[in-house]
Amino acid sequence: MESVVNIVSRIIGYVLFVPFICFYSYVLGPVLKAVLIPGGVVVLALIMGPAKAWRVWKAANG
């Protein structure tokens, strides 16, 4: 009886886990990157000041 419960529990775990991984990989991951990376750059610009942040940005890109 315990093995049947273990098997059913494992199947339910996979049914819940696999769609979440797919959702995170293909939907949530890119959305978080699109929000968090520019937000981090803005926070750094606020800390360093706009002139210094612009100089660092130009040096990094060219």
C-alpha positions in Angstrom: 0.0 0.0 0.0 2.8 2.4 0.8 4.4 1.9 -2.6 1.1 2.9 -4.3 0.9 6.0 -2.2 4.5 6.8 -3.1 3.9 6.3 -6.8 0.7 8.5 -6.8 2.6 11.1 -4.8 5.4 11.1 -7.3 3.1 11.4 -10.3 1.3 14.3 -8.7 4.6 15.9 -8.0 5.7 15.6 -11.6 2.3 16.9 -12.8 2.8 20.0 -10.7 6.5 20.4 -11.2 7.0 20.1 -15.0 4.5 22.7 -16.0 6.0 25.2 -13.5 9.5 24.6 -14.9 8.2 25.2 -18.5 6.3 28.3 -17.4 9.4 29.7 -15.6 11.7 28.9 -18.5 9.7 30.2 -21.4 7.4 32.9 -19.8 8.5 34.1 -16.4 12.3 34.0 -17.0 12.3 36.4 -19.9 9.8 38.7 -18.2 12.0 38.9 -15.1 15.1 39.6 -17.2 13.3 42.3 -19.0 12.3 44.0 -15.7 15.2 43.3 -13.4 18.1 44.1 -15.6 17.0 47.6 -16.6 15.8 48.2 -13.0 19.3 47.3 -11.7 20.9 49.6 -14.2 18.6 52.5 -13.1 19.4 51.8 -9.4 23.1 51.9 -10.2 22.7 55.1 -12.1 20.9 56.6 -9.1 23.7 55.6 -6.8 26.5 56.8 -9.1 24.8 59.9 -10.4 23.7 60.5 -14.0 27.0 61.9 -15.4 29.2 59.1 -14.1 26.6 56.4 -15.0 26.5 57.7 -18.6 30.3 57.6 -18.8 30.4 54.1 -17.5 27.6 53.1 -19.9 29.4 54.5 -22.9 32.7 52.9 -21.8 31.0 49.5 -21.5 29.4 49.7 -24.9 32.2 51.0 -27.0 
